[in-house]
Amino acid sequence: MTVLPARVLSLTVLLAVTAFADSDADVTAPTRSLEEAQSESPGMAVARAAEVKAVGWVMSRMTQDFGWGEDTAHTVLALALANASWILDPSNLEAQLVTKQFELELVLRLWRHHEVPLTTGHLALNIMTLVALCRDPRAFHSKDLVSLLEHQDGIVDFEVAFGQLAVCSAGRKVRKRSIRTLLSIIADQRKIHSIDTLSVTLLALHCAQKRRHHDLLAYTEQAIDVLLKAQAQDGSFGGNLHTTALALQALLASDLGGSWNATLAQEYLMSHQRADGSFGGLFDTNAVLPLLVGRTLLGVGDQPCLMQPHYPRHRTPNPLYTDEINEVEFDEGEMAAGVVYERFTVEPATSVIPPPPPTMINVTYIIWIGNSAQQSFNLTLSVPVNTSFFSIMKTAAEADPRFEFSASRWANGYYIHTISGQREQKVGYWFWLLYRLTVPPVPGTKPDNKFVVGTGVQETFPSDGDYMLFWYHKI
């Protein structure tokens, strides 16, 4: 497989390579004129003109409250990817009002989550938009949205993959268990329900690979081969614009060379732009918009304020990005021409005093299987104070496969139904019961019922020295 640098690839996908030699130099703002775009080189002028018209149409759909109704998050994300210099400009009042409206809608949605639960896909989309706007999704009005997303199980594979892409884009390490889930989607063709799912899975794996957590090249190449075979004779993927745009993002992010018909795909994409600048509705236009400047969802974590040292210093970098994303080291061959990646250096006057290290506690997690505790194993973990038992269970599952579990999500939290491969059975009345003890339990001896935990695993916060017993037995 011929591999080109990522910079060259983005140009190849959109138009002729030679026409876009400097397409990454600047991201246009909505105020950029059509005449300015057309004054550039012929190839670049086509894409720039298409972008200007598309952005103009998107902005014309903005409501009086500076939002786009149910599509606000998706639209702001598309604008942030395509127009970073505009949306991130603190002196641009319109951009700031758009950003505030997005945040207000998200706050209201979080406040009403008991009435309208946040789905995995919706939460992932909002996290990626926050990251693209240089906001910290781990401290959004005292809510850690990334942890909330990690605790959710997507209903379909697309949501699972999109959720992991959001987690990775926010700088959080993708868990090994999640990597295995993504790989299973690729390995089992029966699980690939759509090209959309495959494309987002590929983007999520690329993100995990980029963060240097795993060597996933063999798996991503397998996914690329499957995706390439799905291209139709007219250049489309799946026969529709949105799926084609998503597939192009995945292939663009794959640093793919000349082994596929990029020109035909680009022609299919551009043929759908209407006279008013749109690519159909807002949903499809938002999907295409980042591609017009050679960007993809994989670039969410690469906004100027996160990665480029020339961004105005008066915007204090968020510890989320300086501590995690900017610690990634790049080989010289991986760096885009003319761009230097480095850690932000905050001036002493604006430096932030790091918080004190958290107080740690020791909690022992015990599992019994069988009425007489025929199987018994335990694990003592050191965790920060006020850690929920659900988080402790996840940490234990990462450390020891015997502690792996499955849960169902309800309106009031998670219900654990399977641990260590043992699923509850209504026939025979075999269930899991959780006990909270201050002394080690005697194997097979039933603790008093007063020790049964009456709250959900997310609302249970063990204290130092507690013994948390999950017992699978016949009630």
Secondary structure as UniProt FT lines:
FT   HELIX           6..14
FT   HELIX           17..20
FT   TURN            21..24
FT   TURN            30..31
FT   HELIX           34..38
FT   HELIX           42..60
FT   TURN            64..65
FT   HELIX           69..71
FT   HELIX           72..82
FT   HELIX           84..87
FT   TURN            90..91
FT   HELIX           93..111
FT   TURN            112..115
FT   HELIX           120..132
FT   TURN            133..134
FT   HELIX           137..139
FT   TURN            141..142
FT   HELIX           145..150
FT   HELIX           157..169
FT   TURN            170..171
FT   HELIX           176..187
FT   HELIX           189..191
FT   HELIX           195..210
FT   TURN            211..212
FT   HELIX           217..229
FT   TURN            233..234
FT   TURN            238..239
FT   HELIX           241..252
FT   TURN            253..255
FT   HELIX           262..270
FT   TURN            271..272
FT   TURN            275..276
FT   HELIX           282..288
FT   HELIX           289..293
FT   HELIX           297..302
FT   HELIX           304..307
FT   TURN            309..310
FT   TURN            313..314
FT   HELIX           319..323
FT   HELIX           325..327
FT   HELIX           332..334
FT   TURN            337..338
FT   HELIX           348..350
FT   STRAND          360..369
FT   TURN            370..373
FT   STRAND          375..384
FT   TURN            385..386
FT   HELIX           389..399
FT   HELIX           401..403
FT   STRAND          405..410
FT   TURN            411..412
FT   STRAND          413..419
FT   TURN            420..421
FT   STRAND          422..423
FT   TURN            426..429
FT   STRAND          430..437
FT   TURN            443..444
FT   HELIX           449..451
FT   TURN            457..459
FT   TURN            464..465
FT   STRAND          467..474
//
